[in-house]
Amino acid sequence: MNAEERIRIARTALVAKFPYFAPVAFLMSLVETPPVGTMAVDRRGRLYYNPDFVQDLTDQELVGVLWHEVNHLVRDHPTRGQNLPNEGRRTVAADLEINDDAEEAGITLPTGKHRGVYPEDYGLPRRLTMEEYYHRLPEGTRKPQEAFDREGSGEGVEPGPWELPDDSGTSPEVLAVARRQVAELVVQAAAKKQGHV
């Protein structure tokens, strides 16, 4: 099975577990992009992926990475990041805001060489916002250069050199509507009191 097929199957598994993510998850277009190294999302809802990275993940890890990337868009990191001047610290803070929820959500994120960052790596508590993490992280905080070079504008940074032009992809207005739909579906799921959101 090729990488794109695996991503499509993983996306279906993600939405089966988190149905409220469907409006954003199915809006993302898939773009095979070996220079990205791993996987990244841009502010236009395009998911860039390295096929070798995808094939290196277990099925559960692939669902976890998709969950992580969908969260960048759902949490509107591209817009929120504009108010945080230090790009390196901003990307760490964005990842901390997402990854601190993985365990409770029952998500498996990659370990080893593909391991992400977590609040405990910086001596910080869980359940903070991107902005709170940003202000608590030391001034010079950044990911290793190779990881930083692979981030997309969906994390609130400048577009990577491998990103497609802004005249294609999903418009900010459509993404805003999809985020609002996710919020409404989350409220409905919480009202049913089946599990927790």
Secondary structure, 3 states (H helix, E strand, C coil): CCHHHHHHHHHHHHHHHCHHHHHHHCCCEEEECHHHCCEEECCCCEEEECHHHHHHCCHHHHHHHHHHHHHHHHCCHHHHHHHCCCHHHHHHHHHHHHHCCHHHHCCCCCCHHHCCCCHHHHCCCCCCCHHHHHHHCCCCCCCCHHHHCCCCHHHCCCCCCCCCCCCCCCCHHHHHHHHHHHHHHHHHHHHCCCCCC
